[in-house]
Amino acid sequence: MIDGCKLCSLFALLFASVALHPAKAAEMKEPAPPGIAYDGEARTGTDTRPVRFRFLCTSNEGSGVTGVLSVELEIPRYQQLKAVFDFDAFEGPDADAGPKTLLQGTGARSKSSGRFTAAGSAIENGATDYFALDVAASRRDPAALRKLAAVLRPLMDGASALIWNQDNAKPKGPPMVASLDLARRQAEELKTALAPCLKTHQETAR
């Protein structure tokens, strides 16, 4: 058993270590979510709030690791909306709410839309909590990859916009309509981040 004085000494040493090595303290924090993210806005009935769109392209690494192309909608303080929007219907790998997600991409030279089935998860991270809706396509599924890539491709055409229209699983509940506007610089960033998945899309489309 550690007596009070020794316990105080241990805490003092730990505090001194953190103070003297802030870089190591930073390393102890949880890593940032993967992908590239941009801020947008969502409207659900009379509620309007900031949301975040996150885009991801991961690589195929042998037969054991399958790459994906995905776009995610992160809704902060989602508990405030549970009275009007049914998040539970989308949560977990076994959720089967159906194709209630309509994505519409509009660029300077083209536009495209498609309907998808989103999977969701509640994220609790200290003071930050949000619900993440995710639309993903495996890079080993050419048809699904083509469909999602076609909607995201117009976002690379300079200034562009993405509309995420999420139907509500609650009977007569209002849909959630989220919008993202990208400046030309952001479109170029996104093009670089998603390039490997879009290249695969071009190859499978031939």
C-alpha positions in Angstrom: 0.0 0.0 0.0 1.3 3.5 -0.9 1.0 6.0 2.0 -0.2 9.6 1.4 3.2 11.2 1.2 4.5 8.7 -1.4 1.3 9.1 -3.4 1.7 12.9 -3.4 5.3 12.5 -4.6 4.2 10.2 -7.4 1.6 12.8 -8.6 4.3 15.6 -8.3 6.7 13.6 -10.5 4.0 12.9 -13.1 3.0 16.6 -13.2 6.7 17.6 -13.5 7.2 15.2 -16.4 4.2 16.5 -18.3 5.3 20.1 -17.7 8.9 19.4 -18.8 7.8 17.3 -21.8 4.7 19.0 -23.4 5.4 17.2 -26.7 5.1 13.8 -25.0 1.9 14.9 -23.3 0.5 15.8 -26.6 1.4 12.3 -27.9 -0.9 10.9 -25.2 -4.0 12.5 -26.7 -6.2 10.4 -29.0 -5.2 10.7 -32.7 -7.2 12.9 -34.9 -9.9 11.1 -37.1 -8.6 10.0 -40.5 -9.5 11.7 -43.8 -10.0 15.3 -44.7 -12.9 17.3 -43.2 -14.8 20.5 -44.0 -17.5 22.4 -42.1 -21.0 22.6 -43.4 -24.6 23.2 -42.1 -27.6 21.0 -41.6 -31.3 21.7 -41.2 -33.7 19.3 -39.6 -37.2 20.8 -39.3 -36.7 24.1 -37.4 -33.2 23.2 -36.2 -30.2 24.5 -38.0 -26.7 23.6 -36.8 -23.0 23.3 -38.0 -22.0 19.9 -39.1 -18.8 18.3 -40.5 -18.3 16.4 -43.7 -15.4 14.0 -43.7 -13.9 12.3 -46.8 -11.7 9.3 -46.8 -9.8 7.1 -49.3 -7.8 4.2 -48.0 -5.6 1.9 -50.0 -5.9 -1.8 -50.7 -3.1 -3.6 -48.9 -3.1 -7.2 -50.0 -6.0 -9.7 -49.6 -6.4 -8.9 -45.9 -7.0 -5.2 -46.0 -9.7 -3.7 -48.2 -9.6 0.0 -49.1 -12.7 2.2 -49.1 -13.9 5.5 -50.5 -16.3 7.2 -48.0 -18.0 10.4 -47.0 -19.2 10.9 -43.5 -21.6 13.4 -42.0 -20.9 14.3 -38.3 -23.8 15.8 -36.4 -22.8 17.3 -33.1 -25.1 17.3 -30.0 -27.3 14.8 -31.8 -29.2 13.9 -28.6 -31.0 17.3 -28.9 -32.5 16.0 -32.2 -33.6 12.6 -31.0 -37.1 13.7 -30.4 -37.6 14.5 -34.1 -35.0 12.4 -35.9 -34.6 8.6 -35.4 -30.8 8.1 -35.2 -31.2 4.6 -33.7 -32.5 3.2 -37.0 -29.1 3.9 -38.5 -26.8 2.9 -35.7 -24.6 -0.2 -35.8 -23.4 -2.7 -38.5 -26.8 -4.5 -38.3 -28.9 -1.4 -38.9 -31.1 -1.7 -42.0 -33.0 1.5 -42.5 -32.7 1.2 -46.3 -31.5 3.6 -49.0 -32.5 6.8 -47.2 -29.5 8.9 -48.2 -29.5 11.1 -51.3 -26.2 12.7 -52.2 -26.0 15.4 -54.8 -22.6 16.8 -56.0 -22.5 19.9 -58.1 -19.3 21.4 -59.7 -18.5 24.1 -62.3 -18.8 21.7 -65.2 -20.8 18.7 -64.0 -23.3 17.4 -61.4 -24.4 14.0 -60.2 -26.6 12.4 -57.6 -27.2 8.9 -56.2 -29.1 7.2 -53.4 -27.2 5.2 -50.8 -27.7 3.3 -47.5 -25.8 5.0 -44.7 -24.5 3.3 -41.5 -24.2 5.3 -38.3 -22.5 5.3 -35.0 -22.6 7.5 -31.9 -19.2 8.9 -30.9 -18.6 10.0 -27.3 -15.3 11.8 -26.9 -15.1 13.8 -23.7 -16.9 17.1 -24.1 -17.5 16.3 -27.8 -20.3 14.0 -28.8 -21.7 13.5 -32.3 -23.5 11.0 -34.5 -21.6 9.9 -37.6 -23.5 8.8 -40.7 -21.3 7.1 -43.2 -21.7 6.2 -46.9 -18.8 4.0 -48.0 -17.8 1.9 -51.0 -15.2 -0.9 -51.1 -12.4 -0.5 -53.6 -13.0 -4.2 -54.3 -16.6 -3.6 -55.4 -16.4 -1.8 -58.7 -20.1 -1.1 -59.1 -20.4 0.6 -55.6 -17.2 2.5 -56.1 -18.3 3.8 -59.5 -21.6 5.0 -58.0 -20.1 6.9 -55.1 -17.1 8.3 -57.1 -19.6 9.6 -59.7 -21.3 11.7 -57.0 -18.0 13.0 -55.5 -16.2 13.7 -58.8 -18.0 17.1 -59.5 -16.6 18.4 -56.2 -13.2 18.5 -57.8 -14.4 21.0 -60.4 -13.3 24.2 -58.7 -15.9 25.9 -56.5 -18.5 23.2 -55.8 -21.2 21.9 -53.4 -22.5 18.7 -51.8 -26.0 18.2 -50.5 -26.7 15.3 -48.1 -30.4 14.7 -47.9 -31.1 12.1 -45.1 -34.6 10.8 -45.0 -36.0 10.2 -41.5 -36.8 6.7 -40.3 -39.4 8.2 -37.9 -42.8 8.2 -39.5 -43.6 11.8 -40.7 -40.4 13.0 -39.2 -38.5 15.8 -41.0 -35.5 14.9 -43.2 -32.0 16.2 -42.4 -30.6 18.3 -45.2 -26.9 19.1 -44.9 -24.9 21.3 -47.3 -21.3 21.8 -47.9 -19.7 24.6 -50.1 -16.1 24.1 -51.2 -13.8 26.9 -52.5 -11.4 26.1 -55.3 -8.5 25.5 -52.9 -10.6 23.1 -50.9 -11.6 21.3 -54.1 -8.0 20.8 -55.0 -7.2 19.4 -51.5 -10.1 17.0 -51.8 -9.0 15.9 -55.3 -5.5 15.1 -53.9 -6.9 13.2 -50.9 -9.3 11.0 -53.0 -7.1 10.6 -56.0 -6.3 6.8 -55.4 -9.9 5.9 -55.2 -10.9 8.0 -58.1 -8.1 6.5 -60.2 -9.5 3.0 -59.4 -12.9 4.2 -60.4 -11.6 5.3 -63.8 -9.9 2.0 -64.3 -13.0 0.0 -63.5 -15.2 2.2 -65.7 -13.2 1.2 -68.8 
